[in-house]
Every structure is written in C-alpha cells, then in structure tokens.
Amino acid sequence: MKTLTIYDPAMCCSTGICGAEIDQKLVDFAADLDWLKSVGVSVKRINLSQEPALFAENEQVKTVLEKSGVEGLPVILADAEMQSFGQYPDRAKLAQMVGVKADPVVANTSEPSTGCCGQNDTAEKASSDCC
C-alpha cells in the first residue's frame, strides 16, 4: 500500500477546515485525501502546530523549511519521497504521486463542514481545543 504524508503549516486543526472563513482549497484537498483513502492509500497529515518535532526529524521537510520557511509548506511525501512543496495539489496530481488512477467522474464536491474540525473529526475535537 502506498503512503502519502502531508506536512501541513500550522492550522487550528488537522484539516484546516475550521473557523469562520473556510478556505475552499483545503476543503477540496481534504475530500481528495478521503478519496485516496477509499482507494487504499494510507494518508497521514502532520500539523506544524500540533507535532513540530516531526518536522525537525525529517531531513527533506527540514531542508524545505530552512530554504523557504513556512511558505514551503505543505510538504508532500509519497512513500517517504518528496513529491511537492508549497502548494496543495489537485486530485489528479495526488493520484499521480501515489500511482493510482484519478476518478474523472468524481469531482471535488464536498461541502464545507459545519464542525470545527470537520464532520469526521469528532474524536479530535473532543480531545483538543482545535478552534
């Protein structure tokens, strides 16, 4: 199984889908990651504000931060190999990174969540004050 690891900038919660003004690109990205999970890709998101030590432990991520600062985030690794930094790629690019075929029929149709940390993040919300 392929693994996609995303080193996100500091956000109030693991997806960034929280607060009064939700960034649509983060909504789309979260939907794309859910789609990848549904086709068997292991997805891990690491948030700078919640797990800063993991950023320092990864040499590729550390190098991006040293050269570009937080503007270099997110850093996206597929099976520990850097694929992208500084932007949230679309579904087709994510699929290419992990070697799966993008579903052209299913577009980014997710609606912004009304919950602080997204509809499926109730355990996280209960365990932290993410917003």
N, CA, C and O atoms as a GROMACS GRO file, in nm:
protein
  524
    1MET      N    1   0.084  -0.118   0.000
    1MET     CA    2   0.000   0.000   0.000
    1MET      C    3   0.089   0.125   0.000
    1MET      O    4   0.188   0.131   0.073
    2LYS      N    5   0.054   0.220  -0.080
    2LYS     CA    6   0.125   0.348  -0.087
    2LYS      C    7   0.090   0.432   0.036
    2LYS      O    8  -0.018   0.420   0.093
    3THR      N    9   0.185   0.515   0.075
    3THR     CA   10   0.164   0.606   0.188
    3THR      C   11   0.190   0.749   0.143
    3THR      O   12   0.294   0.779   0.083
    4LEU      N   13   0.096   0.836   0.172
    4LEU     CA   14   0.110   0.979   0.142
    4LEU      C   15   0.115   1.052   0.276
    4LEU      O   16   0.025   1.038   0.359
    5THR      N   17   0.221   1.129   0.296
    5THR     CA   18   0.237   1.205   0.420
    5THR      C   19   0.240   1.352   0.386
    5THR      O   20   0.317   1.396   0.300
    6ILE      N   21   0.156   1.428   0.453
    6ILE     CA   22   0.146   1.572   0.428
    6ILE      C   23   0.191   1.645   0.554
    6ILE      O   24   0.135   1.626   0.661
    7TYR      N   25   0.293   1.728   0.539
    7TYR     CA   26   0.340   1.814   0.647
    7TYR      C   27   0.277   1.951   0.624
    7TYR      O   28   0.323   2.030   0.543
    8ASP      N   29   0.169   1.976   0.699
    8ASP     CA   30   0.090   2.098   0.684
    8ASP      C   31   0.146   2.214   0.764
    8ASP      O   32   0.214   2.193   0.865
    9PRO      N   33   0.118   2.337   0.720
    9PRO     CA   34   0.152   2.452   0.803
    9PRO      C   35   0.067   2.451   0.930
    9PRO      O   36  -0.025   2.370   0.941
   10ALA      N   37   0.096   2.538   1.021
   10ALA     CA   38   0.019   2.547   1.145
   10ALA      C   39  -0.126   2.582   1.113
   10ALA      O   40  -0.154   2.684   1.049
   11MET      N   41  -0.217   2.498   1.157
   11MET     CA   42  -0.360   2.520   1.138
   11MET      C   43  -0.430   2.489   1.270
   11MET      O   44  -0.372   2.423   1.357
   12CYS      N   45  -0.550   2.536   1.285
   12CYS     CA   46  -0.620   2.517   1.412
   12CYS      C   47  -0.659   2.372   1.437
   12CYS      O   48  -0.682   2.333   1.552
   13CYS      N   49  -0.668   2.292   1.330
   13CYS     CA   50  -0.699   2.151   1.345
   13CYS      C   51  -0.631   2.074   1.233
   13CYS      O   52  -0.566   2.133   1.147
   14SER      N   53  -0.646   1.944   1.233
   14SER     CA   54  -0.570   1.860   1.140
   14SER      C   55  -0.601   1.885   0.992
   14SER      O   56  -0.516   1.859   0.907
   15THR      N   57  -0.719   1.935   0.960
   15THR     CA   58  -0.756   1.955   0.820
   15THR      C   59  -0.752   2.100   0.776
   15THR      O   60  -0.747   2.128   0.656
   16GLY      N   61  -0.755   2.193   0.871
   16GLY     CA   62  -0.764   2.334   0.836
   16GLY      C   63  -0.905   2.377   0.799
   16GLY      O   64  -0.929   2.492   0.762
   17ILE      N   65  -1.000   2.283   0.811
   17ILE     CA   66  -1.139   2.314   0.778
   17ILE      C   67  -1.209   2.352   0.907
   17ILE      O   68  -1.283   2.273   0.965
   18CYS      N   69  -1.186   2.472   0.950
   18CYS     CA   70  -1.243   2.519   1.074
   18CYS      C   71  -1.244   2.672   1.075
   18CYS      O   72  -1.185   2.736   0.988
   19GLY      N   73  -1.311   2.727   1.170
   19GLY     CA   74  -1.318   2.872   1.180
   19GLY      C   75  -1.430   2.930   1.096
   19GLY      O   76  -1.508   2.857   1.033
   20ALA      N   77  -1.438   3.060   1.095
   20ALA     CA   78  -1.547   3.129   1.027
   20ALA      C   79  -1.528   3.134   0.876
   20ALA      O   80  -1.625   3.126   0.801
   21GLU      N   81  -1.404   3.147   0.831
   21GLU     CA   82  -1.376   3.156   0.687
   21GLU      C   83  -1.297   3.034   0.644
   21GLU      O   84  -1.176   3.025   0.666
   22ILE      N   85  -1.366   2.940   0.580
   22ILE     CA   86  -1.304   2.815   0.538
   22ILE      C   87  -1.247   2.832   0.398
   22ILE      O   88  -1.316   2.879   0.307
   23ASP      N   89  -1.122   2.793   0.382
   23ASP     CA   90  -1.053   2.801   0.253
   23ASP      C   91  -1.098   2.684   0.166
   23ASP      O   92  -1.077   2.568   0.202
   24GLN      N   93  -1.160   2.712   0.053
   24GLN     CA   94  -1.214   2.607  -0.033
   24GLN      C   95  -1.105   2.510  -0.081
   24GLN      O   96  -1.134   2.391  -0.099
   25LYS      N   97  -0.984   2.556  -0.101
   25LYS     CA   98  -0.880   2.464  -0.147
   25LYS      C   99  -0.849   2.359  -0.040
   25LYS      O  100  -0.814   2.246  -0.074
   26LEU      N  101  -0.864   2.395   0.088
   26LEU     CA  102  -0.844   2.297   0.194
   26LEU      C  103  -0.960   2.199   0.201
   26LEU      O  104  -0.940   2.081   0.232
   27VAL      N  105  -1.080   2.246   0.172
   27VAL     CA  106  -1.197   2.157   0.166
   27VAL      C  107  -1.177   2.056   0.053
   27VAL      O  108  -1.196   1.936   0.072
   28ASP      N  109  -1.138   2.105  -0.064
   28ASP     CA  110  -1.114   2.018  -0.179
   28ASP      C  111  -1.003   1.918  -0.150
   28ASP      O  112  -1.014   1.800  -0.182
   29PHE      N  113  -0.895   1.966  -0.090
   29PHE     CA  114  -0.781   1.880  -0.059
   29PHE      C  115  -0.822   1.769   0.038
   29PHE      O  116  -0.785   1.653   0.019
   30ALA      N  117  -0.899   1.804   0.141
   30ALA     CA  118  -0.945   1.705   0.238
   30ALA      C  119  -1.033   1.600   0.168
   30ALA      O  120  -1.023   1.481   0.199
   31ALA      N  121  -1.118   1.643   0.076
   31ALA     CA  122  -1.202   1.549   0.001
   31ALA      C  123  -1.115   1.458  -0.086
   31ALA      O  124  -1.142   1.338  -0.098
   32ASP      N  125  -1.013   1.514  -0.147
   32ASP     CA  126  -0.923   1.435  -0.230
   32ASP      C  127  -0.847   1.332  -0.146
   32ASP      O  128  -0.826   1.219  -0.191
   33LEU      N  129  -0.806   1.370  -0.026
   33LEU     CA  130  -0.738   1.275   0.062
   33LEU      C  131  -0.832   1.164   0.106
   33LEU      O  132  -0.792   1.048   0.116
   34ASP      N  133  -0.959   1.200   0.133
   34ASP     CA  134  -1.058   1.097   0.168
   34ASP      C  135  -1.075   1.000   0.051
   34ASP      O  136  -1.087   0.879   0.072
   35TRP      N  137  -1.076   1.053  -0.071
   35TRP     CA  138  -1.088   0.967  -0.189
   35TRP      C  139  -0.968   0.873  -0.197
   35TRP      O  140  -0.984   0.754  -0.224
   36LEU      N  141  -0.846   0.927  -0.175
   36LEU     CA  142  -0.727   0.841  -0.179
   36LEU      C  143  -0.738   0.728  -0.076
   36LEU      O  144  -0.703   0.614  -0.105
   37LYS      N  145  -0.785   0.761   0.043
   37LYS     CA  146  -0.803   0.658   0.145
   37LYS      C  147  -0.900   0.550   0.097
   37LYS      O  148  -0.881   0.431   0.123
   38SER      N  149  -1.006   0.593   0.026
   38SER     CA  150  -1.108   0.498  -0.021
   38SER      C  151  -1.054   0.403  -0.128
   38SER      O  152  -1.112   0.297  -0.150
   39VAL      N  153  -0.944   0.440  -0.194
   39VAL     CA  154  -0.885   0.352  -0.295
   39VAL      C  155  -0.760   0.280  -0.240
   39VAL      O  156  -0.683   0.223  -0.317
   40GLY      N  157  -0.741   0.285  -0.108
   40GLY     CA  158  -0.637   0.206  -0.045
   40GLY      C  159  -0.507   0.275  -0.014
   40GLY      O  160  -0.410   0.208   0.024
   41VAL      N  161  -0.500   0.405  -0.029
   41VAL     CA  162  -0.377   0.478   0.003
   41VAL      C  163  -0.380   0.516   0.151
   41VAL      O  164  -0.481   0.564   0.202
   42SER      N  165  -0.270   0.495   0.218
   42SER     CA  166  -0.257   0.537   0.357
   42SER      C  167  -0.219   0.685   0.358
   42SER      O  168  -0.122   0.725   0.293
   43VAL      N  169  -0.296   0.766   0.430
   43VAL     CA  170  -0.274   0.911   0.433
   43VAL      C  171  -0.248   0.954   0.576
   43VAL      O  172  -0.323   0.920   0.668
   44LYS      N  173  -0.141   1.031   0.593
   44LYS     CA  174  -0.110   1.086   0.725
   44LYS      C  175  -0.085   1.235   0.710
   44LYS      O  176  -0.005   1.276   0.626
   45ARG      N  177  -0.153   1.314   0.791
   45ARG     CA  178  -0.131   1.459   0.793
   45ARG      C  179  -0.062   1.496   0.924
   45ARG      O  180  -0.101   1.451   1.031
   46ILE      N  181   0.041   1.578   0.912
   46ILE     CA  182   0.117   1.623   1.027
   46ILE      C  183   0.109   1.775   1.030
   46ILE      O  184   0.148   1.842   0.934
   47ASN      N  185   0.058   1.829   1.139
   47ASN     CA  186   0.034   1.972   1.152
   47ASN      C  187   0.147   2.035   1.232
   47ASN      O  188   0.181   1.988   1.341
   48LEU      N  189   0.205   2.141   1.178
   48LEU     CA  190   0.318   2.208   1.243
   48LEU      C  191   0.284   2.253   1.385
   48LEU      O  192   0.369   2.245   1.474
   49SER      N  193   0.163   2.300   1.408
   49SER     CA  194   0.128   2.349   1.541
   49SER      C  195   0.106   2.235   1.641
   49SER      O  196   0.115   2.258   1.762
   50GLN      N  197   0.078   2.115   1.593
   50GLN     CA  198   0.050   2.003   1.682
   50GLN      C  199   0.166   1.906   1.698
   50GLN      O  200   0.179   1.843   1.803
   51GLU      N  201   0.253   1.894   1.596
   51GLU     CA  202   0.363   1.799   1.601
   51GLU      C  203   0.492   1.859   1.542
   51GLU      O  204   0.547   1.804   1.446
   52PRO      N  205   0.541   1.969   1.599
   52PRO     CA  206   0.657   2.036   1.540
   52PRO      C  207   0.784   1.950   1.538
   52PRO      O  208   0.866   1.968   1.448
   53ALA      N  209   0.801   1.860   1.631
   53ALA     CA  210   0.921   1.778   1.636
   53ALA      C  211   0.933   1.689   1.511
   53ALA      O  212   1.044   1.662   1.465
   54LEU      N  213   0.820   1.645   1.457
   54LEU     CA  214   0.824   1.560   1.338
   54LEU      C  215   0.877   1.635   1.216
   54LEU      O  216   0.935   1.574   1.126
   55PHE      N  217   0.858   1.766   1.212
   55PHE     CA  218   0.911   1.848   1.103
   55PHE      C  219   1.064   1.852   1.111
   55PHE      O  220   1.132   1.845   1.009
   56ALA      N  221   1.115   1.865   1.232
   56ALA     CA  222   1.261   1.872   1.252
   56ALA      C  223   1.328   1.738   1.230
   56ALA      O  224   1.445   1.732   1.193
   57GLU      N  225   1.255   1.629   1.251
   57GLU     CA  226   1.312   1.495   1.237
   57GLU      C  227   1.326   1.452   1.091
   57GLU      O  228   1.409   1.366   1.061
   58ASN      N  229   1.248   1.508   1.001
   58ASN     CA  230   1.254   1.467   0.861
   58ASN      C  231   1.346   1.562   0.784
   58ASN      O  232   1.318   1.681   0.773
   59GLU      N  233   1.454   1.509   0.731
   59GLU     CA  234   1.555   1.593   0.664
   59GLU      C  235   1.499   1.667   0.543
   59GLU      O  236   1.536   1.782   0.520
   60GLN      N  237   1.411   1.604   0.465
   60GLN     CA  238   1.354   1.670   0.348
   60GLN      C  239   1.268   1.789   0.388
   60GLN      O  240   1.277   1.896   0.329
   61VAL      N  241   1.187   1.770   0.489
   61VAL     CA  242   1.099   1.876   0.538
   61VAL      C  243   1.183   1.987   0.601
   61VAL      O  244   1.158   2.105   0.580
   62LYS      N  245   1.280   1.947   0.679
   62LYS     CA  246   1.370   2.043   0.745
   62LYS      C  247   1.440   2.130   0.641
   62LYS      O  248   1.453   2.251   0.660
   63THR      N  249   1.486   2.071   0.532
   63THR     CA  250   1.552   2.146   0.425
   63THR      C  251   1.458   2.247   0.360
   63THR      O  252   1.497   2.361   0.336
   64VAL      N  253   1.335   2.206   0.333
   64VAL     CA  254   1.236   2.299   0.275
   64VAL      C  255   1.213   2.416   0.371
   64VAL      O  256   1.210   2.531   0.328
   65LEU      N  257   1.198   2.387   0.498
   65LEU     CA  258   1.175   2.495   0.596
   65LEU      C  259   1.295   2.589   0.605
   65LEU      O  260   1.277   2.710   0.620
   66GLU      N  261   1.416   2.534   0.597
   66GLU     CA  262   1.535   2.619   0.604
   66GLU      C  263   1.547   2.709   0.482
   66GLU      O  264   1.591   2.824   0.494
   67LYS      N  265   1.510   2.659   0.366
   67LYS     CA  266   1.522   2.736   0.242
   67LYS      C  267   1.403   2.828   0.216
   67LYS      O  268   1.421   2.939   0.166
   68SER      N  269   1.282   2.783   0.249
   68SER     CA  270   1.161   2.857   0.212
   68SER      C  271   1.078   2.906   0.329
   68SER      O  272   0.984   2.983   0.311
   69GLY      N  273   1.111   2.862   0.449
   69GLY     CA  274   1.029   2.896   0.564
   69GLY      C  275   0.894   2.827   0.553
   69GLY      O  276   0.878   2.730   0.479
   70VAL      N  277   0.797   2.877   0.628
   70VAL     CA  278   0.665   2.813   0.628
   70VAL      C  279   0.594   2.828   0.493
   70VAL      O  280   0.496   2.758   0.468
   71GLU      N  281   0.643   2.918   0.407
   71GLU     CA  282   0.583   2.930   0.273
   71GLU      C  283   0.608   2.804   0.192
   71GLU      O  284   0.539   2.781   0.092
   72GLY      N  285   0.704   2.721   0.232
   72GLY     CA  286   0.733   2.596   0.164
   72GLY      C  287   0.638   2.483   0.200
   72GLY      O  288   0.642   2.375   0.141
   73LEU      N  289   0.552   2.509   0.297
   73LEU     CA  290   0.454   2.409   0.338
   73LEU      C  291   0.325   2.424   0.257
   73LEU      O  292   0.292   2.536   0.217
   74PRO      N  293   0.255   2.319   0.232
   74PRO     CA  294   0.279   2.184   0.279
   74PRO      C  295   0.389   2.114   0.200
   74PRO      O  296   0.414   2.145   0.083
   75VAL      N  297   0.455   2.020   0.266
   75VAL     CA  298   0.547   1.929   0.200
   75VAL      C  299   0.474   1.797   0.191
   75VAL      O  300   0.418   1.748   0.289
   76ILE      N  301   0.474   1.739   0.071
   76ILE     CA  302   0.401   1.614   0.048
   76ILE      C  303   0.500   1.506   0.005
   76ILE      O  304   0.574   1.522  -0.092
   77LEU      N  305   0.498   1.396   0.081
   77LEU     CA  306   0.585   1.283   0.054
   77LEU      C  307   0.500   1.162   0.015
   77LEU      O  308   0.395   1.137   0.075
   78ALA      N  309   0.543   1.089  -0.085
   78ALA     CA  310   0.482   0.961  -0.121
   78ALA      C  311   0.586   0.854  -0.093
   78ALA      O  312   0.694   0.855  -0.152
   79ASP      N  313   0.553   0.764  -0.004
   79ASP     CA  314   0.648   0.661   0.039
   79ASP      C  315   0.783   0.722   0.073
   79ASP      O  316   0.887   0.672   0.030
   80ALA      N  317   0.781   0.828   0.151
   80ALA     CA  318   0.898   0.897   0.204
   80ALA      C  319   0.979   0.974   0.100
   80ALA      O  320   1.088   1.023   0.130
   81GLU      N  321   0.928   0.985  -0.022
   81GLU     CA  322   0.997   1.061  -0.127
   81GLU      C  323   0.920   1.191  -0.155
   81GLU      O  324   0.800   1.187  -0.183
   82MET      N  325   0.990   1.304  -0.148
   82MET     CA  326   0.922   1.432  -0.166
   82MET      C  327   0.864   1.443  -0.308
   82MET      O  328   0.933   1.418  -0.407
   83GLN      N  329   0.737   1.481  -0.314
   83GLN     CA  330   0.666   1.497  -0.439
   83GLN      C  331   0.629   1.642  -0.468
   83GLN      O  332   0.621   1.682  -0.584
   84SER      N  333   0.608   1.719  -0.361
   84SER     CA  334   0.557   1.855  -0.379
   84SER      C  335   0.583   1.935  -0.253
   84SER      O  336   0.592   1.880  -0.143
   85PHE      N  337   0.596   2.067  -0.271
   85PHE     CA  338   0.600   2.155  -0.154
   85PHE      C  339   0.547   2.292  -0.194
   85PHE      O  340   0.554   2.333  -0.310
   86GLY      N  341   0.492   2.362  -0.095
   86GLY     CA  342   0.445   2.499  -0.116
   86GLY      C  343   0.307   2.514  -0.176
   86GLY      O  344   0.262   2.625  -0.200
   87GLN      N  345   0.237   2.402  -0.199
   87GLN     CA  346   0.102   2.411  -0.256
   87GLN      C  347   0.024   2.283  -0.227
   87GLN      O  348   0.082   2.178  -0.199
   88TYR      N  349  -0.108   2.295  -0.235
   88TYR     CA  350  -0.194   2.178  -0.222
   88TYR      C  351  -0.232   2.132  -0.362
   88TYR      O  352  -0.310   2.199  -0.430
   89PRO      N  353  -0.178   2.018  -0.407
   89PRO     CA  354  -0.208   1.971  -0.542
   89PRO      C  355  -0.352   1.923  -0.556
   89PRO      O  356  -0.418   1.891  -0.457
   90ASP      N  357  -0.399   1.918  -0.680
   90ASP     CA  358  -0.534   1.869  -0.706
   90ASP      C  359  -0.536   1.716  -0.706
   90ASP      O  360  -0.432   1.651  -0.692
   91ARG      N  361  -0.656   1.661  -0.721
   91ARG     CA  362  -0.675   1.516  -0.715
   91ARG      C  363  -0.591   1.441  -0.818
   91ARG      O  364  -0.530   1.339  -0.786
   92ALA      N  365  -0.587   1.492  -0.940
   92ALA     CA  366  -0.511   1.424  -1.045
   92ALA      C  367  -0.363   1.415  -1.010
   92ALA      O  368  -0.301   1.310  -1.030
   93LYS      N  369  -0.308   1.522  -0.958
   93LYS     CA  370  -0.166   1.524  -0.921
   93LYS      C  371  -0.141   1.432  -0.802
   93LYS      O  372  -0.040   1.361  -0.799
   94LEU      N  373  -0.231   1.432  -0.704
   94LEU     CA  374  -0.216   1.343  -0.589
   94LEU      C  375  -0.220   1.197  -0.634
   94LEU      O  376  -0.140   1.115  -0.588
   95ALA      N  377  -0.312   1.166  -0.723
   95ALA     CA  378  -0.323   1.029  -0.774
   95ALA      C  379  -0.194   0.988  -0.845
   95ALA      O  380  -0.147   0.876  -0.829
   96GLN      N  381  -0.139   1.079  -0.922
   96GLN     CA  382  -0.014   1.052  -0.992
   96GLN      C  383   0.099   1.026  -0.893
   96GLN      O  384   0.183   0.938  -0.916
   97MET      N  385   0.101   1.101  -0.784
   97MET     CA  386   0.207   1.085  -0.684
   97MET      C  387   0.212   0.945  -0.625
   97MET      O  388   0.319   0.893  -0.595
   98VAL      N  389   0.095   0.883  -0.609
   98VAL     CA  390   0.088   0.752  -0.546
   98VAL      C  391   0.060   0.640  -0.645
   98VAL      O  392   0.044   0.525  -0.606
   99GLY      N  393   0.051   0.674  -0.773
   99GLY     CA  394   0.036   0.572  -0.876
   99GLY      C  395  -0.102   0.509  -0.887
   99GLY      O  396  -0.114   0.391  -0.919
  100VAL      N  397  -0.205   0.589  -0.858
  100VAL     CA  398  -0.341   0.540  -0.878
  100VAL      C  399  -0.408   0.624  -0.985
  100VAL      O  400  -0.368   0.737  -1.012
  101LYS      N  401  -0.511   0.567  -1.045
  101LYS     CA  402  -0.583   0.639  -1.150
  101LYS      C  403  -0.686   0.732  -1.086
  101LYS      O  404  -0.768   0.689  -1.004
  102ALA      N  405  -0.681   0.858  -1.125
  102ALA     CA  406  -0.778   0.955  -1.073
  102ALA      C  407  -0.914   0.925  -1.133
  102ALA      O  408  -0.924   0.892  -1.251
  103ASP      N  409  -1.017   0.936  -1.053
  103ASP     CA  410  -1.153   0.914  -1.098
  103ASP      C  411  -1.204   1.043  -1.162
  103ASP      O  412  -1.234   1.138  -1.089
  104PRO      N  413  -1.215   1.050  -1.295
  104PRO     CA  414  -1.256   1.174  -1.360
  104PRO      C  415  -1.402   1.210  -1.335
  104PRO      O  416  -1.441   1.326  -1.351
  105VAL      N  417  -1.483   1.112  -1.296
  105VAL     CA  418  -1.625   1.137  -1.276
  105VAL      C  419  -1.650   1.208  -1.144
  105VAL      O  420  -1.737   1.294  -1.134
  106VAL      N  421  -1.572   1.171  -1.042
  106VAL     CA  422  -1.593   1.226  -0.909
  106VAL      C  423  -1.511   1.353  -0.895
  106VAL      O  424  -1.388   1.349  -0.892
  107ALA      N  425  -1.579   1.464  -0.887
  107ALA     CA  426  -1.512   1.592  -0.870
  107ALA      C  427  -1.508   1.627  -0.722
  107ALA      O  428  -1.566   1.556  -0.639
  108ASN      N  429  -1.440   1.734  -0.690
  108ASN     CA  430  -1.436   1.783  -0.553
  108ASN      C  431  -1.572   1.843  -0.521
  108ASN      O  432  -1.600   1.959  -0.552
  109THR      N  433  -1.657   1.762  -0.458
  109THR     CA  434  -1.793   1.807  -0.433
  109THR      C  435  -1.825   1.820  -0.286
  109THR      O  436  -1.941   1.838  -0.249
  110SER      N  437  -1.725   1.811  -0.201
  110SER     CA  438  -1.754   1.817  -0.059
  110SER      C  439  -1.801   1.956  -0.020
  110SER      O  440  -1.758   2.057  -0.075
  111GLU      N  441  -1.890   1.957   0.074
  111GLU     CA  442  -1.940   2.082   0.127
  111GLU      C  443  -1.857   2.121   0.247
  111GLU      O  444  -1.808   2.034   0.318
  112PRO      N  445  -1.839   2.248   0.272
  112PRO     CA  446  -1.766   2.288   0.392
  112PRO      C  447  -1.834   2.232   0.516
  112PRO      O  448  -1.957   2.231   0.527
  113SER      N  449  -1.754   2.185   0.606
  113SER     CA  450  -1.805   2.128   0.729
  113SER      C  451  -1.858   2.238   0.820
  113SER      O  452  -1.805   2.349   0.822
  114THR      N  453  -1.961   2.204   0.894
  114THR     CA  454  -2.011   2.299   0.992
  114THR      C  455  -1.940   2.282   1.125
  114THR      O  456  -1.947   2.370   1.211
  115GLY      N  457  -1.871   2.169   1.142
  115GLY     CA  458  -1.799   2.144   1.266
  115GLY      C  459  -1.662   2.210   1.264
  115GLY      O  460  -1.609   2.242   1.159
  116CYS      N  461  -1.608   2.228   1.381
  116CYS     CA  462  -1.478   2.293   1.395
  116CYS      C  463  -1.370   2.220   1.318
  116CYS      O  464  -1.292   2.282   1.246
  117CYS      N  465  -1.364   2.091   1.332
  117CYS     CA  466  -1.254   2.015   1.274
  117CYS      C  467  -1.302   1.919   1.167
  117CYS      O  468  -1.233   1.822   1.136
  118GLY      N  469  -1.416   1.942   1.110
  118GLY     CA  470  -1.468   1.854   1.005
  118GLY      C  471  -1.563   1.752   1.062
  118GLY      O  472  -1.559   1.722   1.182
  119GLN      N  473  -1.648   1.700   0.978
  119GLN     CA  474  -1.752   1.608   1.022
  119GLN      C  475  -1.698   1.483   1.086
  119GLN      O  476  -1.757   1.432   1.181
  120ASN      N  477  -1.586   1.431   1.037
  120ASN     CA  478  -1.535   1.305   1.086
  120ASN      C  479  -1.429   1.321   1.194
  120ASN      O  480  -1.365   1.223   1.232
  121ASP      N  481  -1.410   1.440   1.243
  121ASP     CA  482  -1.304   1.464   1.340
  121ASP      C  483  -1.360   1.485   1.481
  121ASP      O  484  -1.300   1.558   1.560
  122THR      N  485  -1.471   1.421   1.514
  122THR     CA  486  -1.532   1.445   1.644
  122THR      C  487  -1.443   1.400   1.758
  122THR      O  488  -1.442   1.463   1.863
  123ALA      N  489  -1.369   1.291   1.740
  123ALA     CA  490  -1.280   1.246   1.846
  123ALA      C  491  -1.169   1.348   1.869
  123ALA      O  492  -1.132   1.378   1.983
  124GLU      N  493  -1.117   1.402   1.759
  124GLU     CA  494  -1.012   1.503   1.772
  124GLU      C  495  -1.068   1.628   1.841
  124GLU      O  496  -1.004   1.686   1.929
  125LYS      N  497  -1.188   1.667   1.801
  125LYS     CA  498  -1.249   1.786   1.861
  125LYS      C  499  -1.269   1.764   2.011
  125LYS      O  500  -1.247   1.855   2.091
  126ALA      N  501  -1.311   1.644   2.047
  126ALA     CA  502  -1.335   1.618   2.187
  126ALA      C  503  -1.205   1.616   2.267
  126ALA      O  504  -1.205   1.644   2.387
  127SER      N  505  -1.094   1.581   2.199
  127SER     CA  506  -0.969   1.568   2.273
  127SER      C  507  -0.883   1.694   2.272
  127SER      O  508  -0.780   1.700   2.339
  128SER      N  509  -0.924   1.795   2.195
  128SER     CA  510  -0.842   1.916   2.192
  128SER      C  511  -0.931   2.036   2.164
  128SER      O  512  -1.043   2.023   2.114
  129ASP      N  513  -0.879   2.150   2.196
  129ASP     CA  514  -0.949   2.275   2.163
  129ASP      C  515  -0.894   2.325   2.032
  129ASP      O  516  -0.810   2.416   2.031
  130CYS      N  517  -0.939   2.268   1.921
  130CYS     CA  518  -0.878   2.298   1.792
  130CYS      C  519  -0.918   2.434   1.738
  130CYS      O  520  -0.850   2.487   1.650
  131CYS      N  521  -1.023   2.491   1.785
  131CYS     CA  522  -1.062   2.623   1.735
  131CYS      C  523  -1.071   2.717   1.850
  131CYS      O  524  -1.102   2.834   1.831
   0.00000   0.00000   0.00000
